Amino acid sequence: MATAGAPRRFCRCACFCSENLYVARYGLHLRFRGEQQLRQDYGPILRSRGCVSPEDFRQLLGELEQEVERRRQLGHESAARKALIARSYHPVRPELYSALQDVALAPEFLAAAEYSTSPGADLEGLLQRLETVSEEKRIYRLPVFTAPFCQALLEELEHFEQSDMPKGRPNTMNNYGVLLHELGLDEPLVTPLRERFLQPLMALLYPDCGGGWLDSHRAFVVKYALGQDRELGCHYDNAELTLNVALGKAFTGGALYFGGLFQVPSALAKPLEVEHMVGQGILHRGGQLHGARPLGTGERWNLVVWLRASAVRNRLCPMCCRKPDLVDDEGFGDGFTREEPTTVDVCALT
């Protein structure tokens, strides 16, 4: 098992500005390189989903052009927001910005991580310490944070939400939430969570997906509420592996549903529904098709950590399914690097 070595420059794939552009009202992820290509590749399916008039198409074209420009400026604008927040934001729960302490973590999570690093640890022994949601789909669940920690984090997130600080979208599909690196919680919270606890777990659960070679992440909190985002369309993550933790609050509905891997035909046949449980995390492969059913009542806040292994993704970008065309980026970028680890014992994306 490997851990992150000396600091490296991370990159994104150039496809970020042209592939997988999500249009919620048509329920589609689109490739976009211009008007002619859009009409040629998606004309029939767009018409079947309600994009029928010239005005409909002009509106869609404008939205896609705006999203491409947003993505091009994303790294620079995110870095500027992070710097302003660091200078001007006053946390309501400053203790969260100190190094992650074991007291914040559920005893079951600590026990599973401790077992994973013990001599002779194996998959069979680890599976006795967590819940197997689906053996076939390799989806697992276990408590991650204590209730007091979830409450403290929610208080901080709501305080930030109500502040006048600039806020970036958590990802290309969700409109409401918080990017943890911009808020300053990446280094004290998410990096130690990945390095100390998640990596040994993932090395046993997903050795073929780079679980032992996780060297970067993207972490964000998404918020679902009436009048805001209520559901999430079917998609797969730009990650080798994903942790999704329900932080709260009180809510009904909003279950996750899982299909097969995105490369498999008919991958959404017979989807599996998984109810969220506050404080508990769901572990799954990033390439597993999934989405969120509509929220019924209340609010749901979830911490999502996309876990990335450059040893895997440097070979094949999971979003365009080609060898990545690397572009330098801020921070962890999208987890690609220009150099390979000297020894890699993982398979290609599964």
C-alpha positions in Angstrom: 0.0 0.0 0.0 1.3 3.4 -0.9 0.7 6.8 0.6 1.2 10.3 -0.9 4.9 11.1 -1.2 6.5 14.5 -1.8 4.1 17.2 -3.0 3.3 16.9 -6.7 1.6 19.2 -9.2 -1.9 17.8 -10.0 -3.7 18.4 -13.3 -7.1 18.1 -14.9 -8.0 16.6 -18.2 -8.8 19.0 -21.0 -12.1 17.2 -21.5 -13.5 19.0 -18.4 -14.4 21.9 -20.6 -16.2 19.9 -23.3 -17.5 16.6 -21.9 -20.3 15.7 -19.5 -22.0 19.0 -19.4 -25.2 18.4 -17.4 -28.6 19.8 -18.4 -31.0 19.0 -15.6 -34.3 19.8 -17.3 -33.5 17.3 -20.1 -31.8 14.8 -17.9 -28.7 14.6 -20.1 -24.9 14.8 -19.9 -23.7 16.3 -23.2 -20.5 16.6 -25.1 -20.3 20.2 -26.5 -17.9 21.5 -29.1 -20.2 23.8 -30.9 -23.7 24.3 -32.3 -23.3 22.0 -35.4 -21.9 19.1 -33.3 -24.7 19.6 -30.7 -27.4 19.4 -33.3 -25.8 16.4 -35.1 -25.1 14.4 -31.9 -28.1 15.2 -29.8 -30.8 16.6 -32.0 -33.2 13.6 -31.9 -32.9 12.9 -28.1 -33.2 16.6 -27.3 -36.4 16.9 -29.2 -37.7 13.7 -27.5 -37.1 15.3 -24.1 -38.8 18.7 -24.9 -36.2 20.8 -26.7 -38.4 21.4 -29.7 -38.5 25.1 -30.6 -35.7 27.3 -31.9 -35.9 29.3 -28.7 -35.5 26.1 -26.7 -32.3 25.3 -28.6 -31.0 28.9 -28.4 -31.5 28.8 -24.6 -29.7 25.5 -24.3 -26.8 26.7 -26.5 -26.4 29.8 -24.4 -26.4 27.7 -21.2 -23.8 25.3 -22.5 -21.5 28.2 -23.7 -21.9 29.8 -20.2 -21.0 26.5 -18.5 -17.9 26.0 -20.7 -16.7 29.4 -19.7 -17.4 28.8 -16.1 -15.4 25.6 -16.2 -12.5 27.4 -17.9 -12.3 30.0 -15.1 -13.1 27.6 -12.3 -9.6 27.0 -10.9 -8.6 30.7 -10.8 -12.0 31.8 -9.3 -11.9 29.0 -6.7 -8.5 30.0 -5.6 -9.6 33.7 -5.3 -12.6 32.7 -3.2 -10.5 30.6 -0.9 -8.1 33.4 -0.3 -10.9 35.9 0.5 -12.6 33.4 2.8 -9.3 32.8 4.6 -8.9 36.6 5.2 -12.4 37.6 6.0 -14.5 34.7 7.3 -15.0 34.2 11.0 -16.0 30.6 11.9 -18.7 29.8 14.4 -17.0 26.5 15.3 -13.3 27.2 15.1 -12.4 23.9 16.7 -13.3 22.2 13.3 -10.3 23.9 11.7 -7.8 22.1 14.0 -6.4 18.6 13.1 -9.0 15.9 13.0 -9.3 14.1 16.3 -10.4 10.5 16.9 -13.2 11.8 19.2 -15.0 13.1 16.0 -15.1 9.6 14.5 -17.6 6.8 15.2 -16.2 3.9 17.2 -17.2 1.5 14.4 -15.2 3.5 11.9 -12.2 3.7 14.1 -12.3 -0.1 14.7 -12.6 -0.8 11.0 -9.7 1.4 10.2 -7.6 0.0 13.0 -8.3 -3.5 11.8 -7.4 -2.6 8.2 -3.9 -1.6 9.3 -3.3 -4.6 11.6 -1.0 -7.5 10.6 -2.9 -10.1 8.6 -5.9 -8.0 7.9 -8.0 -9.2 5.0 -11.2 -8.5 3.2 -13.2 -11.2 5.0 -12.2 -9.8 8.4 -13.0 -6.2 7.4 -16.5 -7.2 6.0 -17.4 -8.4 9.5 -16.9 -4.8 10.7 -19.2 -3.0 8.3 -22.5 -3.5 6.5 -22.5 -5.0 3.0 -25.3 -3.1 1.2 -24.7 -5.0 -2.0 -22.1 -7.7 -2.5 -22.7 -7.7 -6.3 -22.3 -3.9 -6.6 -19.6 -3.7 -3.9 -21.5 -1.1 -1.9 -20.8 -0.8 1.8 -22.0 1.3 4.8 -20.7 2.1 8.2 -20.9 5.0 10.8 -18.2 7.6 10.1 -18.8 10.6 12.4 -20.3 11.0 15.9 -23.6 12.8 16.3 -21.9 15.8 18.1 -19.4 16.2 15.3 -22.1 16.1 12.6 -24.0 18.8 14.5 -20.9 21.0 14.9 -20.1 20.7 11.2 -23.7 21.5 10.2 -23.6 24.6 12.4 -20.5 25.7 10.6 -21.9 25.0 7.2 -25.1 26.9 7.9 -23.1 29.8 9.4 -21.1 30.0 6.2 -24.2 29.6 4.0 -25.7 32.6 5.7 -22.6 34.8 5.5 -21.8 37.2 2.7 -18.7 35.2 1.6 -18.5 34.1 -2.1 -19.6 30.5 -2.7 -18.7 28.1 -5.5 -21.0 25.3 -6.7 -20.0 22.0 -5.1 -19.9 20.2 -8.5 -21.3 20.5 -12.0 -24.7 19.0 -11.0 -25.5 20.4 -7.6 -26.2 24.1 -7.1 -26.3 24.3 -3.3 -23.5 23.3 -0.9 -19.9 24.1 0.1 -16.5 23.2 -1.4 -14.5 22.2 1.7 -11.1 23.3 0.3 -12.5 26.9 -0.2 -13.8 26.9 3.4 -10.4 25.8 4.7 -11.5 22.4 5.9 -9.6 20.3 3.4 -6.3 20.2 5.2 -7.5 19.7 8.8 -10.5 17.4 8.1 -10.5 15.6 4.7 -6.8 15.0 4.1 -6.3 13.1 7.4 -9.6 11.3 6.9 -8.3 10.0 3.6 -4.7 9.3 4.6 -5.2 7.8 8.0 -8.5 6.0 7.8 -10.0 5.7 4.3 -7.0 4.5 2.5 -6.4 1.4 4.5 -10.1 0.6 4.3 -10.2 1.1 0.6 -7.0 -0.9 0.0 -8.8 -4.0 1.3 -12.3 -3.2 -0.2 -11.2 -2.0 -3.6 -7.6 -3.1 -4.4 -8.4 -3.3 -8.1 -9.7 0.3 -8.2 -6.6 2.0 -6.7 -7.8 1.8 -3.1 -4.2 1.5 -1.9 -2.9 4.3 -4.0 -5.3 7.2 -3.1 -3.3 10.4 -3.4 -5.8 13.1 -3.8 -9.5 13.9 -3.3 -12.3 16.4 -4.0 -14.6 17.0 -1.0 -17.8 19.0 -0.9 -21.0 19.2 1.0 -24.3 19.2 -0.9 -27.6 20.5 0.4 -31.1 19.3 -0.7 -34.1 21.3 0.3 -37.5 22.3 -0.9 -37.2 25.2 -3.3 -33.5 24.3 -4.0 -32.0 21.1 -5.3 -34.4 18.3 -4.4 -33.0 15.4 -6.4 -30.0 14.4 -8.5 -30.0 12.8 -11.9 -28.2 9.6 -12.7 -24.4 10.0 -13.1 -21.1 8.5 -12.2 -18.4 10.3 -10.2 -15.1 11.7 -11.5 -13.3 9.5 -8.9 -12.0 6.0 -8.4 -14.0 5.6 -5.2 -16.5 7.7 -3.3 -17.5 8.2 0.4 -21.0 9.8 0.9 -21.9 10.7 4.5 -25.3 11.9 5.6 -24.7 14.8 8.1 -28.4 15.6 8.7 -30.9 17.2 9.2 -34.4 15.8 9.5 -35.7 14.7 6.1 -37.8 12.2 4.3 -37.2 10.7 0.8 -34.0 11.4 -1.1 -32.8 7.8 -1.2 -29.7 7.0 -3.3 -30.2 4.6 -6.1 -27.5 2.5 -7.8 -27.2 0.8 -11.1 -24.3 -1.0 -12.6 -21.0 0.4 -13.8 -21.3 3.1 -16.4 -19.4 1.1 -19.0 -21.9 -1.8 -18.9 -24.9 -1.8 -21.2 -28.3 -1.6 -19.5 -26.5 -0.5 -16.3 -29.6 1.1 -14.9 -31.7 -2.0 -15.1 -33.2 -2.9 -11.6 -31.6 -0.1 -9.6 -30.9 -0.6 -5.9 -32.3 2.0 -3.5 -30.3 2.8 -0.4 -31.8 5.0 2.4 -29.5 7.6 4.0 -28.8 7.3 7.7 -27.4 10.4 9.5 -23.8 9.9 10.5 -23.3 6.9 8.3 -21.3 6.8 5.2 -21.8 4.8 2.0 -18.7 3.5 0.1 -18.9 2.8 -3.6 -16.9 2.7 -6.8 -16.9 6.1 -8.6 -17.9 4.4 -11.9 -21.1 3.1 -10.3 -24.1 4.8 -11.9 -26.2 6.5 -9.1 -28.5 9.3 -8.3 -30.8 10.7 -5.6 -34.6 10.3 -5.5 -36.6 13.5 -4.8 -36.5 14.8 -1.3 -39.9 14.6 0.4 -39.6 17.0 3.4 -36.9 18.7 5.4 -33.3 19.3 4.5 -30.5 16.8 3.8 -26.8 17.7 3.9 -24.3 15.2 2.7 -20.5 15.2 2.8 -19.2 13.7 -0.4 -15.5 12.8 -0.9 -14.3 11.8 -4.3 -11.2 9.6 -3.7 -8.6 9.6 -6.5 -5.6 7.5 -7.4 -3.4 9.0 -10.0 -1.8 5.6 -10.6 -5.2 4.5 -12.1 -6.5 7.7 -13.7 -3.3 8.7 -15.4 -3.9 5.8 -17.8 -7.5 6.6 -18.5 -9.6 9.6 -17.8 -12.9 8.3 -16.3 -14.9 11.1 -17.8 -13.8 10.9 -21.5 -12.5 7.4 -21.4 -9.3 8.4 -23.2 -5.7 8.9 -22.1 -5.9 12.3 -20.3 -4.9 15.4 -22.1 -3.3 17.1 -19.1 -3.8 20.8 -18.1 -2.1 22.2 -15.0 -4.6 23.1 -12.3 -4.9 24.5 -8.8 -4.6 22.2 -5.7 -5.5 18.6 -6.3 -7.0 19.5 -9.7 -8.8 16.4 -10.9 -6.2 14.0 -9.5 -4.0 13.5 -12.6 -0.2 13.8 -12.4 2.5 14.1 -15.1 4.5 11.3 -13.5 3.7 7.8 -12.5 4.6 6.1 -9.2 7.6 3.8 -9.7 5.6 0.7 -8.8 1.9 0.3 -9.4 -0.1 -2.8 -8.6 -3.6 -1.8 -9.7 -5.7 -2.8 -12.6 -7.4 -0.4 -15.0 -10.7 1.2 -14.0 -13.3 -1.4 -13.5 
